[in-house]
């Protein structure tokens, strides 16, 4: 049976996967395996929706599927009414820094704020406008007033005050609530310029308190030291605004491991400890945090997360797990996909490739089995093969076959050049130690 998939999504999937990155759309068409890991993370989602909080690390080699798992979960929770913010760490984006690197991460997170109706990000204005519109409608329903009735403004503002009252008890909550009220007044007056400035403030884009005071009349800005506090406020506000909660996804934790200065690394690990403790001690609500990294950036005793003793003692595995993986532990270590799971994946890719280029794939089940067998027979494949490598190899095979119809799958797989590449020794990481990837 031919796979039914829009060509636009097929194009995004093939081009993204061939380039080694995780597509933002179409993931259900290629999702295989990871059922146990997804089930464990979905348990966290239920906890968050009930007013709790969670913190998880997703650990795996380059190309093992960390980012794919994060994106899959991201899409799922948006369907459940969650708001998702995500960012990749980099030399310019950390959790803490002396040159605004923590604030840069916050800005990236808020810029990528996504909902079911705005999955590509940039959803903050939509969220605020939707919230105000719903409150207006509630007041109209309760009072019978018309939208142009002058008495409506005061009643709506009073209702807004009731909704955001809980924020006042949080650190910086009063100022956050004040900006929400200012946004409503600008919304009501059609003052798009002031609305844009309030959005700018929420995004952490004011550089000085003087600038914020002149533009908005507030004496505080979001800074490198307190940006995480505002994520906690956002989580509580979003619940008040009708969403299920906030999920924060931070990938490429290796960029903290790569920081050359030990003290700077320790400050970043201290920030992780603060976030971890908050979620487990009940200091955060409707908030989930997931961080992705490699085994080395987690476990290296000199530079990794475990070099910070307070984190190592909390995150290290216990003595009784052994071969039985505890998926309810804070750290989820991704296991390689099996050959059967990879076979299902390449079968899906063959169908998608055919949809994209408008042809009936001539690869047979025997061809797919032969391809997977060759991939898994490589030296070191039992422990080092990754989905990214297999996917890129297979898309390359499909592209060559499409461009050269005279070739057969069997002939290509057994060609000298292909065999040479497959027989190469790959006993170490396929990516350089400090290379940056997104899958």
LUMMIMI-816822 format. One record per residue (C-alpha): residue number from 1; residue in three letters; x, y, z. Coordinates in steps of 0.25 Angstrom, whole numbers, plus 2048, in hexadecimal, padded with zeros to 3 digits. Layout:
LUMMIMI-816822
(atom NUM; ala; (X; Y; Z));
...
//
This chain:
LUMMIMI-816822
(atom 1; unk; (800; 800; 800));
(atom 2; unk; (805; 80E; 7FC));
(atom 3; unk; (809; 817; 807));
(atom 4; unk; (800; 823; 808));
(atom 5; unk; (809; 82F; 80B));
(atom 6; unk; (808; 83D; 806));
(atom 7; unk; (814; 840; 7FC));
(atom 8; unk; (818; 84C; 805));
(atom 9; unk; (81A; 844; 811));
(atom 10; unk; (821; 839; 809));
(atom 11; unk; (82B; 844; 803));
(atom 12; unk; (82D; 849; 811));
(atom 13; unk; (830; 83B; 817));
(atom 14; unk; (839; 837; 80C));
(atom 15; unk; (841; 844; 80B));
(atom 16; unk; (843; 845; 81A));
(atom 17; unk; (847; 836; 81D));
(atom 18; unk; (851; 836; 811));
(atom 19; unk; (857; 843; 817));
(atom 20; unk; (858; 83C; 825));
(atom 21; unk; (84E; 845; 82C));
(atom 22; unk; (840; 842; 833));
(atom 23; unk; (834; 847; 82B));
(atom 24; unk; (82A; 84F; 833));
(atom 25; unk; (81E; 849; 82B));
(atom 26; unk; (81A; 83B; 827));
(atom 27; unk; (821; 833; 832));
(atom 28; unk; (815; 829; 834));
(atom 29; unk; (818; 824; 825));
(atom 30; unk; (826; 81F; 829));
(atom 31; unk; (825; 81C; 838));
(atom 32; unk; (829; 80E; 83C));
(atom 33; unk; (82E; 808; 849));
(atom 34; unk; (830; 811; 856));
(atom 35; unk; (823; 80C; 85B));
(atom 36; unk; (828; 80A; 869));
(atom 37; unk; (82F; 817; 86A));
(atom 38; unk; (823; 81F; 864));
(atom 39; unk; (81A; 818; 86E));
(atom 40; unk; (823; 81C; 87A));
(atom 41; unk; (823; 82B; 875));
(atom 42; unk; (814; 82B; 873));
(atom 43; unk; (812; 827; 881));
(atom 44; unk; (81A; 834; 885));
(atom 45; unk; (810; 83B; 87C));
(atom 46; unk; (805; 837; 884));
(atom 47; unk; (80C; 83B; 891));
(atom 48; unk; (80E; 849; 88B));
(atom 49; unk; (800; 84A; 887));
(atom 50; unk; (7FB; 847; 895));
(atom 51; unk; (804; 853; 89A));
(atom 52; unk; (811; 84C; 89D));
(atom 53; unk; (81E; 84D; 896));
(atom 54; unk; (829; 844; 890));
(atom 55; unk; (837; 844; 88C));
(atom 56; unk; (83E; 83A; 882));
(atom 57; unk; (84B; 838; 87B));
(atom 58; unk; (84A; 831; 86E));
(atom 59; unk; (858; 82B; 86B));
(atom 60; unk; (85D; 824; 85F));
(atom 61; unk; (869; 825; 855));
(atom 62; unk; (869; 82E; 849));
(atom 63; unk; (85E; 82A; 83F));
(atom 64; unk; (858; 820; 849));
(atom 65; unk; (84A; 828; 848));
(atom 66; unk; (84A; 831; 854));
(atom 67; unk; (845; 83D; 84C));
(atom 68; unk; (83B; 834; 845));
(atom 69; unk; (836; 82F; 852));
(atom 70; unk; (835; 83D; 857));
(atom 71; unk; (82D; 842; 84B));
(atom 72; unk; (824; 836; 84B));
(atom 73; unk; (820; 83A; 85A));
(atom 74; unk; (81F; 848; 856));
(atom 75; unk; (815; 845; 84B));
(atom 76; unk; (80D; 83C; 855));
(atom 77; unk; (80C; 846; 860));
(atom 78; unk; (808; 851; 857));
(atom 79; unk; (7FC; 848; 853));
(atom 80; unk; (7F9; 847; 862));
(atom 81; unk; (7F8; 856; 863));
(atom 82; unk; (806; 859; 868));
(atom 83; unk; (80F; 865; 865));
(atom 84; unk; (81D; 860; 861));
(atom 85; unk; (82A; 868; 860));
(atom 86; unk; (837; 863; 85B));
(atom 87; unk; (845; 867; 859));
(atom 88; unk; (853; 861; 855));
(atom 89; unk; (85E; 865; 85E));
(atom 90; unk; (86A; 86B; 857));
(atom 91; unk; (877; 873; 85A));
(atom 92; unk; (86D; 87F; 85A));
(atom 93; unk; (862; 879; 862));
(atom 94; unk; (864; 872; 86F));
(atom 95; unk; (85D; 871; 87C));
(atom 96; unk; (866; 87C; 883));
(atom 97; unk; (871; 885; 87E));
(atom 98; unk; (878; 892; 880));
(atom 99; unk; (874; 898; 873));
(atom 100; unk; (865; 895; 873));
(atom 101; unk; (866; 886; 86E));
(atom 102; unk; (85B; 882; 877));
(atom 103; unk; (852; 88D; 873));
(atom 104; unk; (855; 889; 864));
(atom 105; unk; (84F; 87C; 867));
(atom 106; unk; (843; 881; 86D));
(atom 107; unk; (841; 88A; 861));
(atom 108; unk; (842; 87E; 858));
(atom 109; unk; (838; 876; 860));
(atom 110; unk; (82E; 881; 860));
(atom 111; unk; (830; 884; 851));
(atom 112; unk; (82D; 875; 84F));
(atom 113; unk; (821; 875; 857));
(atom 114; unk; (817; 86C; 850));
(atom 115; unk; (809; 867; 851));
(atom 116; unk; (800; 85D; 84A));
(atom 117; unk; (7FB; 869; 841));
(atom 118; unk; (809; 86F; 83F));
(atom 119; unk; (812; 863; 83F));
(atom 120; unk; (81E; 86A; 838));
(atom 121; unk; (820; 874; 844));
(atom 122; unk; (81D; 883; 846));
(atom 123; unk; (810; 880; 84E));
(atom 124; unk; (811; 88A; 859));
(atom 125; unk; (809; 895; 853));
(atom 126; unk; (7FE; 88B; 84F));
(atom 127; unk; (7FE; 885; 85D));
(atom 128; unk; (7FC; 893; 863));
(atom 129; unk; (7F1; 897; 859));
(atom 130; unk; (7EA; 88A; 85B));
(atom 131; unk; (7EA; 88B; 86A));
(atom 132; unk; (7E5; 899; 86A));
(atom 133; unk; (7DA; 896; 85F));
(atom 134; unk; (7D5; 88A; 868));
(atom 135; unk; (7D5; 893; 875));
(atom 136; unk; (7CD; 89D; 86D));
(atom 137; unk; (7C3; 892; 868));
(atom 138; unk; (7C1; 88D; 876));
(atom 139; unk; (7BE; 89B; 87C));
(atom 140; unk; (7B4; 89D; 870));
(atom 141; unk; (7AD; 890; 873));
(atom 142; unk; (7AD; 893; 882));
(atom 143; unk; (7A8; 8A1; 881));
(atom 144; unk; (7A1; 8A2; 874));
(atom 145; unk; (7A8; 8AF; 870));
(atom 146; unk; (7AC; 8B2; 862));
(atom 147; unk; (7BB; 8B2; 85E));
(atom 148; unk; (7BA; 8C1; 85B));
(atom 149; unk; (7B4; 8C4; 869));
(atom 150; unk; (7BD; 8CD; 871));
(atom 151; unk; (7BB; 8C5; 87E));
(atom 152; unk; (7C1; 8B9; 878));
(atom 153; unk; (7CF; 8BE; 879));
(atom 154; unk; (7CF; 8BF; 888));
(atom 155; unk; (7C8; 8B1; 88A));
(atom 156; unk; (7D2; 8AA; 880));
(atom 157; unk; (7DE; 8B1; 887));
(atom 158; unk; (7D8; 8AC; 895));
(atom 159; unk; (7D6; 89E; 88F));
(atom 160; unk; (7E5; 89E; 88A));
(atom 161; unk; (7E9; 8A2; 898));
(atom 162; unk; (7E2; 896; 89E));
(atom 163; unk; (7E8; 88D; 894));
(atom 164; unk; (7F7; 892; 896));
(atom 165; unk; (7F6; 894; 8A5));
(atom 166; unk; (7FD; 887; 8A7));
(atom 167; unk; (809; 88D; 8A0));
(atom 168; unk; (80B; 898; 8AA));
(atom 169; unk; (810; 88E; 8B4));
(atom 170; unk; (81C; 889; 8AB));
(atom 171; unk; (829; 890; 8AA));
(atom 172; unk; (827; 89B; 89F));
(atom 173; unk; (819; 897; 89E));
(atom 174; unk; (814; 8A5; 8A1));
(atom 175; unk; (81B; 8AB; 896));
(atom 176; unk; (817; 8A0; 88D));
(atom 177; unk; (809; 8A2; 890));
(atom 178; unk; (80A; 8B1; 88E));
(atom 179; unk; (80F; 8AF; 880));
(atom 180; unk; (804; 8A6; 87D));
(atom 181; unk; (7FA; 8B1; 882));
(atom 182; unk; (801; 8BB; 879));
(atom 183; unk; (800; 8B2; 86D));
(atom 184; unk; (7F1; 8B1; 86F));
(atom 185; unk; (7EF; 8C0; 870));
(atom 186; unk; (7F8; 8C1; 863));
(atom 187; unk; (7EF; 8B6; 85D));
(atom 188; unk; (7E2; 8BD; 860));
(atom 189; unk; (7E7; 8CA; 85B));
(atom 190; unk; (7ED; 8C4; 84E));
(atom 191; unk; (7FB; 8C9; 852));
(atom 192; unk; (803; 8C0; 84A));
(atom 193; unk; (810; 8C7; 84D));
(atom 194; unk; (80F; 8C5; 85C));
(atom 195; unk; (80A; 8B7; 85A));
(atom 196; unk; (817; 8B4; 852));
(atom 197; unk; (820; 8BB; 85D));
(atom 198; unk; (819; 8B2; 868));
(atom 199; unk; (81C; 8A5; 85F));
(atom 200; unk; (82A; 8AB; 85E));
(atom 201; unk; (82B; 8AB; 86D));
(atom 202; unk; (826; 89D; 86F));
(atom 203; unk; (830; 898; 865));
(atom 204; unk; (83B; 89E; 86D));
(atom 205; unk; (83F; 8A8; 862));
(atom 206; unk; (841; 8B5; 86B));
(atom 207; unk; (84F; 8B7; 86E));
(atom 208; unk; (84E; 8C1; 87A));
(atom 209; unk; (844; 8C4; 885));
(atom 210; unk; (845; 8D3; 880));
(atom 211; unk; (840; 8CE; 872));
(atom 212; unk; (835; 8C6; 878));
(atom 213; unk; (830; 8D2; 881));
(atom 214; unk; (830; 8DC; 876));
(atom 215; unk; (828; 8D3; 86C));
(atom 216; unk; (81F; 8CB; 876));
(atom 217; unk; (820; 8D2; 884));
(atom 218; unk; (826; 8C6; 88A));
(atom 219; unk; (833; 8C5; 892));
(atom 220; unk; (837; 8B7; 890));
(atom 221; unk; (83C; 8AE; 884));
(atom 222; unk; (83E; 8A0; 882));
(atom 223; unk; (84D; 89D; 884));
(atom 224; unk; (857; 892; 883));
(atom 225; unk; (856; 88F; 892));
(atom 226; unk; (846; 88E; 893));
(atom 227; unk; (842; 889; 885));
(atom 228; unk; (83E; 87B; 88B));
(atom 229; unk; (835; 882; 895));
(atom 230; unk; (82D; 887; 889));
(atom 231; unk; (82B; 879; 883));
(atom 232; unk; (824; 875; 890));
(atom 233; unk; (81B; 881; 890));
(atom 234; unk; (818; 87E; 881));
(atom 235; unk; (814; 870; 885));
(atom 236; unk; (80A; 874; 88F));
(atom 237; unk; (805; 880; 887));
(atom 238; unk; (803; 876; 87B));
(atom 239; unk; (7FA; 86D; 884));
(atom 240; unk; (7F2; 879; 888));
(atom 241; unk; (7F1; 87C; 879));
(atom 242; unk; (7EA; 86F; 876));
(atom 243; unk; (7F6; 867; 872));
(atom 244; unk; (7FB; 859; 878));
(atom 245; unk; (809; 85E; 87C));
(atom 246; unk; (816; 861; 877));
(atom 247; unk; (821; 858; 871));
(atom 248; unk; (82F; 85D; 870));
(atom 249; unk; (838; 855; 867));
(atom 250; unk; (847; 858; 867));
(atom 251; unk; (850; 850; 85E));
(atom 252; unk; (85F; 850; 85B));
(atom 253; unk; (864; 850; 86A));
(atom 254; unk; (871; 84C; 865));
(atom 255; unk; (874; 85B; 863));
(atom 256; unk; (875; 85C; 872));
(atom 257; unk; (87F; 851; 872));
(atom 258; unk; (887; 858; 868));
(atom 259; unk; (889; 865; 870));
(atom 260; unk; (898; 866; 873));
(atom 261; unk; (897; 86D; 880));
(atom 262; unk; (893; 864; 88C));
(atom 263; unk; (88D; 86F; 894));
(atom 264; unk; (884; 873; 889));
(atom 265; unk; (880; 864; 887));
(atom 266; unk; (87D; 863; 896));
(atom 267; unk; (874; 86F; 895));
(atom 268; unk; (86C; 869; 88A));
(atom 269; unk; (86B; 85C; 891));
(atom 270; unk; (866; 863; 89E));
(atom 271; unk; (85B; 869; 895));
(atom 272; unk; (857; 85B; 891));
(atom 273; unk; (857; 857; 8A0));
(atom 274; unk; (84E; 863; 8A3));
(atom 275; unk; (844; 85F; 898));
(atom 276; unk; (844; 850; 89C));
(atom 277; unk; (842; 853; 8AA));
(atom 278; unk; (836; 85D; 8A7));
(atom 279; unk; (82F; 852; 89F));
(atom 280; unk; (831; 847; 8A9));
(atom 281; unk; (82E; 84F; 8B6));
(atom 282; unk; (821; 856; 8B2));
(atom 283; unk; (826; 863; 8AF));
(atom 284; unk; (822; 863; 8A0));
(atom 285; unk; (814; 860; 89B));
(atom 286; unk; (80F; 85C; 88D));
(atom 287; unk; (81D; 85B; 889));
(atom 288; unk; (825; 850; 882));
(atom 289; unk; (834; 851; 87E));
(atom 290; unk; (83B; 848; 875));
(atom 291; unk; (84A; 849; 872));
(atom 292; unk; (851; 841; 867));
(atom 293; unk; (860; 83D; 867));
(atom 294; unk; (86A; 832; 864));
(atom 295; unk; (870; 828; 86E));
(atom 296; unk; (87D; 82F; 86E));
(atom 297; unk; (877; 83D; 872));
(atom 298; unk; (86F; 836; 87D));
(atom 299; unk; (879; 82C; 883));
(atom 300; unk; (887; 832; 881));
(atom 301; unk; (88C; 834; 88F));
(atom 302; unk; (895; 840; 88C));
(atom 303; unk; (88C; 848; 883));
(atom 304; unk; (87E; 842; 882));
(atom 305; unk; (871; 844; 88A));
(atom 306; unk; (876; 839; 893));
(atom 307; unk; (882; 842; 897));
(atom 308; unk; (879; 84A; 89F));
(atom 309; unk; (877; 841; 8AB));
(atom 310; unk; (86A; 846; 8AF));
(atom 311; unk; (864; 842; 8A2));
(atom 312; unk; (86C; 835; 8A1));
(atom 313; unk; (867; 830; 8AE));
(atom 314; unk; (858; 833; 8A9));
(atom 315; unk; (859; 82D; 89B));
(atom 316; unk; (863; 821; 89C));
(atom 317; unk; (85D; 814; 89A));
(atom 318; unk; (85A; 80B; 8A6));
(atom 319; unk; (860; 7FE; 8A9));
(atom 320; unk; (855; 7F5; 8A5));
(atom 321; unk; (851; 7F9; 897));
(atom 322; unk; (85B; 7F0; 890));
(atom 323; unk; (855; 7EC; 882));
(atom 324; unk; (848; 7F1; 886));
(atom 325; unk; (846; 800; 882));
(atom 326; unk; (83E; 809; 88C));
(atom 327; unk; (837; 812; 883));
(atom 328; unk; (831; 819; 88F));
(atom 329; unk; (83F; 81E; 893));
(atom 330; unk; (843; 82D; 890));
(atom 331; unk; (84C; 828; 885));
(atom 332; unk; (847; 820; 879));
(atom 333; unk; (852; 81A; 871));
(atom 334; unk; (84E; 817; 862));
(atom 335; unk; (851; 808; 85E));
(atom 336; unk; (854; 806; 84F));
(atom 337; unk; (848; 803; 846));
(atom 338; unk; (848; 7F4; 842));
(atom 339; unk; (84A; 7EF; 834));
(atom 340; unk; (83B; 7EC; 833));
(atom 341; unk; (837; 7FA; 837));
(atom 342; unk; (841; 800; 82D));
(atom 343; unk; (83B; 7F7; 823));
(atom 344; unk; (82D; 7FD; 825));
(atom 345; unk; (833; 80B; 825));
(atom 346; unk; (83A; 809; 817));
(atom 347; unk; (82D; 803; 812));
(atom 348; unk; (826; 810; 816));
(atom 349; unk; (831; 818; 80F));
(atom 350; unk; (830; 811; 802));
(atom 351; unk; (821; 814; 801));
(atom 352; unk; (823; 822; 805));
(atom 353; unk; (82E; 824; 7FB));
(atom 354; unk; (825; 81E; 7F0));
(atom 355; unk; (81A; 828; 7F4));
(atom 356; unk; (824; 834; 7F3));
(atom 357; unk; (829; 830; 7E5));
(atom 358; unk; (81C; 82A; 7E0));
(atom 359; unk; (820; 81C; 7DD));
(atom 360; unk; (81E; 80E; 7E2));
(atom 361; unk; (82A; 809; 7EA));
(atom 362; unk; (830; 7FD; 7E4));
(atom 363; unk; (837; 7F9; 7F1));
(atom 364; unk; (832; 7EC; 7F6));
(atom 365; unk; (831; 7E6; 804));
(atom 366; unk; (83D; 7DE; 800));
(atom 367; unk; (845; 7EA; 7FC));
(atom 368; unk; (841; 7F1; 809));
(atom 369; unk; (846; 7E5; 811));
(atom 370; unk; (853; 7E4; 809));
(atom 371; unk; (856; 7F3; 80C));
(atom 372; unk; (853; 7F2; 81B));
(atom 373; unk; (85C; 7E5; 81C));
(atom 374; unk; (867; 7ED; 815));
(atom 375; unk; (866; 7F9; 81F));
(atom 376; unk; (866; 7F0; 82B));
(atom 377; unk; (871; 7E7; 826));
(atom 378; unk; (87B; 7F3; 827));
(atom 379; unk; (886; 7F2; 831));
(atom 380; unk; (881; 7F8; 83E));
(atom 381; unk; (873; 7F9; 839));
(atom 382; unk; (86D; 7F1; 845));
(atom 383; unk; (870; 7FD; 84E));
(atom 384; unk; (873; 809; 846));
(atom 385; unk; (869; 809; 83A));
(atom 386; unk; (85F; 815; 83B));
(atom 387; unk; (852; 817; 834));
(atom 388; unk; (858; 824; 82E));
(atom 389; unk; (863; 81C; 826));
(atom 390; unk; (859; 811; 821));
(atom 391; unk; (84F; 81C; 81D));
(atom 392; unk; (859; 824; 815));
(atom 393; unk; (85F; 817; 80F));
(atom 394; unk; (851; 813; 80A));
(atom 395; unk; (84C; 820; 805));
(atom 396; unk; (859; 820; 7FD));
(atom 397; unk; (856; 813; 7F7));
(atom 398; unk; (848; 817; 7F4));
(atom 399; unk; (84D; 824; 7ED));
(atom 400; unk; (857; 81C; 7E5));
(atom 401; unk; (84D; 812; 7E0));
(atom 402; unk; (843; 81D; 7DC));
(atom 403; unk; (84E; 825; 7D4));
(atom 404; unk; (853; 818; 7CE));
(atom 405; unk; (848; 80F; 7CA));
(atom 406; unk; (851; 805; 7C4));
(atom 407; unk; (857; 801; 7D1));
(atom 408; unk; (851; 7F6; 7DA));
(atom 409; unk; (851; 7F6; 7E9));
(atom 410; unk; (859; 7EA; 7E9));
(atom 411; unk; (863; 7EF; 7E0));
(atom 412; unk; (864; 7FC; 7E8));
(atom 413; unk; (866; 7F5; 7F5));
(atom 414; unk; (870; 7EC; 7F0));
(atom 415; unk; (878; 7F6; 7E8));
(atom 416; unk; (887; 7F8; 7EC));
(atom 417; unk; (885; 806; 7F1));
(atom 418; unk; (879; 803; 7FA));
(atom 419; unk; (880; 7F6; 800));
(atom 420; unk; (88D; 7FE; 802));
(atom 421; unk; (885; 809; 80A));
(atom 422; unk; (87D; 7FE; 812));
(atom 423; unk; (889; 7F6; 816));
(atom 424; unk; (891; 802; 81B));
(atom 425; unk; (895; 801; 82A));
(atom 426; unk; (88B; 80A; 832));
(atom 427; unk; (88E; 806; 840));
(atom 428; unk; (88E; 814; 846));
(atom 429; unk; (884; 820; 846));
(atom 430; unk; (880; 823; 838));
(atom 431; unk; (880; 832; 83C));
(atom 432; unk; (88C; 839; 841));
(atom 433; unk; (88C; 83C; 84F));
(atom 434; unk; (888; 84A; 84F));
(atom 435; unk; (880; 84A; 842));
(atom 436; unk; (872; 850; 843));
(atom 437; unk; (866; 848; 83D));
(atom 438; unk; (857; 849; 83F));
(atom 439; unk; (852; 83B; 83E));
//
